[in-house]
Amino acid sequence: MPFKALASDTGGLLSVCEFTLDPWESGPVLHLHTSVDEGFYVVAGRLELQLDDRRLQAAAGGFVWVPRGTAHAFANAGPEPLHVLALAVPGGVEELFAEHRAYLATVQGPPDPKVLDQIGSATGAPTLGPPIRASDAPSIP
């Protein structure tokens, strides 16, 4: 994920990254952050989020706030690419992504969910369930 601002750039106050998801693509596993709040600004496309037990969607121009301690996952909810600017308060979430990236670079085939959970738990982001699929996504053949 390309980061626009790292915790080291902001005195630890926030981290900002930008990401895209292909049409109907799922994002991360259902997880929560114990000490980080997140915000998602939808630049283009439609984002579907699960926040605890509810689902919501945000279209281009929409913003969703995810308070720390909220179980969440997201997916692209449309046939067009999704483009999102995401922020984390306080900063430092890039450390979680760096550890994931380092592990995934060593893996042949699908990653071990237990290892991903260990990385997440060690950085205050335990895994709570699988990724979500958008409600209106076409069936997988």
C-alpha positions in Angstrom: 0.0 0.0 0.0 1.4 3.4 -0.9 1.5 5.5 2.2 1.1 9.3 1.8 2.1 10.0 5.4 3.8 7.7 7.9 3.8 8.0 11.7 7.4 9.2 11.4 6.2 12.1 9.2 3.4 13.2 11.6 5.0 12.9 15.0 3.0 9.7 15.5 -0.3 11.5 15.1 -1.6 9.7 12.0 -0.8 7.5 9.0 -2.4 8.0 5.6 -2.4 5.4 2.7 -4.1 5.0 -0.6 -5.4 1.7 -2.0 -7.4 0.3 -4.8 -9.4 -2.9 -5.1 -10.5 -4.5 -8.4 -14.2 -5.0 -9.1 -15.9 -7.1 -6.4 -12.5 -7.8 -4.7 -12.5 -8.4 -1.0 -10.2 -6.5 1.3 -8.7 -7.7 4.6 -10.0 -10.3 7.0 -12.5 -9.2 9.7 -10.4 -7.6 12.4 -10.2 -4.8 14.9 -7.6 -2.3 16.1 -7.2 -2.0 19.9 -5.7 1.4 19.8 -6.2 2.9 16.3 -9.2 4.7 14.8 -9.5 4.5 11.0 -11.2 6.6 8.4 -12.0 5.7 4.8 -12.6 8.4 2.1 -14.0 6.9 -1.1 -12.3 8.6 -4.1 -14.0 6.4 -6.8 -16.2 3.3 -6.8 -18.3 1.9 -4.0 -17.0 0.6 -0.7 -18.9 -2.0 1.4 -17.9 -2.3 5.0 -18.9 -4.6 7.8 -18.8 -2.7 11.1 -19.4 -5.2 14.0 -22.8 -6.8 13.0 -23.9 -4.2 10.4 -23.1 -3.6 6.7 -23.0 -0.2 5.0 -21.9 1.2 1.7 -20.2 4.4 0.8 -20.0 5.8 -2.8 -17.4 8.2 -4.3 -17.2 11.3 -2.0 -18.3 9.3 1.0 -16.4 8.9 4.3 -16.7 6.3 7.0 -15.2 6.4 10.5 -14.2 3.2 12.2 -13.6 3.7 16.0 -11.0 1.6 17.7 -12.4 -1.7 19.0 -14.9 -2.0 16.1 -14.7 -5.3 14.2 -14.4 -4.4 10.5 -13.7 -5.6 7.0 -14.4 -4.2 3.6 -14.8 -5.1 -0.1 -15.3 -3.4 -3.4 -19.1 -3.3 -3.9 -19.2 -2.6 -7.6 -18.1 -3.5 -11.1 -15.6 -0.6 -11.3 -12.2 -0.3 -9.5 -12.4 1.1 -6.0 -10.1 3.9 -5.0 -9.8 4.8 -1.3 -7.8 7.2 0.8 -7.5 5.7 4.4 -6.2 7.2 7.6 -5.2 5.8 10.9 -5.1 7.7 14.2 -2.7 7.5 15.9 -0.2 6.6 13.2 1.9 3.4 13.0 -0.4 1.0 11.2 2.2 0.9 8.5 4.2 -1.4 10.8 1.4 -4.0 10.6 1.4 -3.8 6.8 5.2 -4.1 6.6 5.1 -7.3 8.7 2.4 -8.7 6.6 4.3 -7.8 3.4 7.5 -9.4 4.8 5.7 -12.6 5.6 3.8 -12.8 2.3 7.1 -12.4 0.4 8.2 -15.8 1.9 5.0 -17.7 1.1 4.3 -20.0 -1.8 0.6 -20.3 -2.3 -2.1 -19.1 0.2 -0.8 -17.5 3.4 -1.3 -19.3 6.8 -4.2 -17.5 8.5 -2.7 -18.4 11.9 0.5 -16.6 11.0 -1.4 -13.5 9.8 -3.4 -13.5 13.1 -0.2 -13.7 15.1 1.2 -10.7 13.2 -2.1 -8.8 13.7 -2.4 -9.7 17.4 1.2 -8.6 18.1 0.4 -5.2 16.5 -3.0 -4.7 18.2 -5.1 -5.9 15.2 -6.4 -9.5 15.9 -8.2 -11.5 13.3 -11.9 -12.1 14.0 -13.1 -13.8 10.9 -12.7 -14.2 7.1 -12.8 -11.3 4.6 -16.3 -10.2 3.5 -17.7 -10.3 0.0 -19.9 -7.5 -1.2 -23.6 -8.2 -0.8 -24.4 -7.7 -4.5 -21.3 -9.4 -5.8 -21.8 -11.9 -8.5 -21.5 -15.6 -7.6 -18.0 -17.1 -7.8 -18.0 -19.8 -10.5 
